[in-house]
Amino acid sequence: MPRTKAKTKTGRDEPSLRRLLRLPVGEPVDLSAYDAAGTPGGPAGKQAGLAAIATLAPRLAELQERLYAASTAGDRRRLLLVLQGMDTSGKGGTVKHVIGHFNPSGCRVRAFKAPTEEEAAHPFLWRVARALPEPGEIGIFDRSHYEDVLIARVRELVPRTEIENRYGEIAGFEKSLADGGVTVVKVFLHLSYEEQRARLLRRLDDPEKHWKFNAGDIEERALWPAYQEAYEIALRRCATDRTPWYLVPADRKWYRNWAISRLLLEHLEDLDPRYPKGDFDVAECRARLLAS
């Protein structure tokens, strides 16, 4: 896949990770063609990756603060990170290791599980619209509205005709978000079947991880091909030039964390939020403060 160049804060050219990881819009998706253990565009190994993440952290924090500050002056822009992937692909790990760089007061994290009775009484996007980030915030969906065309499709929780309608509803919903100043960053965490088994076994072998294990995960593994197909359909039908999908190989946790950090950085730098100017006389206020 061709690379584009982007200027960093230091003026150095670097490949755009968005170009490397963005799935082609409108084309069929074959997940088996992507290496879940790959490191496209990444640092040379784990230690270099961890060092790179540490370097990105201050810049991410600065841009988040600028985005939040800009909202106090009427800037209505915000960012929504959508994380989707099979169980153990690292959605929670991303929240911990990547979103942990941000000030929690400017973040809104939500995980969409089985709908409550109240939520089920409304259209499926109702609960999603209520969880969107406010202006200046970074929202994170650890699982999202895509559950309604993934598990709902695989488990046949709703009629297939309704599933078909939902793809269009999702595309229209995301278009409205983009039109309203929301930068939508959709990330599919691409995990291999073998790595998922290894991670589930590690949870079983560690009593302190038993709370994260669900016996139902074994049953879900038996449906792996159906889930891969459901993802391939959603990745193709719910991608546009303004709201594309990024495929992040997730077998290597360090790469996953670096790649998502880098994707967020590229999007935030494109937004280039600015601190608002003060509406007061700085010199006069300084003089009054010194005299007090």
Secondary structure as GFF3:
##gff-version 3
##sequence-region A 1 292
A	DSSP	beta_strand	5	7	.	.	.	ID=ss1
A	DSSP	beta_strand	13	15	.	.	.	ID=ss2
A	DSSP	alpha_helix	17	21	.	.	.	ID=ss3
A	DSSP	three_ten_helix	31	33	.	.	.	ID=ss4
A	DSSP	alpha_helix	46	71	.	.	.	ID=ss5
A	DSSP	beta_strand	78	85	.	.	.	ID=ss6
A	DSSP	alpha_helix	91	97	.	.	.	ID=ss7
A	DSSP	three_ten_helix	99	101	.	.	.	ID=ss8
A	DSSP	three_ten_helix	104	106	.	.	.	ID=ss9
A	DSSP	beta_strand	107	110	.	.	.	ID=ss10
A	DSSP	alpha_helix	117	120	.	.	.	ID=ss11
A	DSSP	alpha_helix	126	129	.	.	.	ID=ss12
A	DSSP	beta_strand	138	142	.	.	.	ID=ss13
A	DSSP	three_ten_helix	145	149	.	.	.	ID=ss14
A	DSSP	alpha_helix	151	154	.	.	.	ID=ss15
A	DSSP	alpha_helix	160	179	.	.	.	ID=ss16
A	DSSP	beta_strand	182	190	.	.	.	ID=ss17
A	DSSP	alpha_helix	193	205	.	.	.	ID=ss18
A	DSSP	three_ten_helix	207	212	.	.	.	ID=ss19
A	DSSP	alpha_helix	216	221	.	.	.	ID=ss20
A	DSSP	alpha_helix	224	237	.	.	.	ID=ss21
A	DSSP	beta_strand	245	249	.	.	.	ID=ss22
A	DSSP	alpha_helix	253	271	.	.	.	ID=ss23
A	DSSP	alpha_helix	282	291	.	.	.	ID=ss24
###
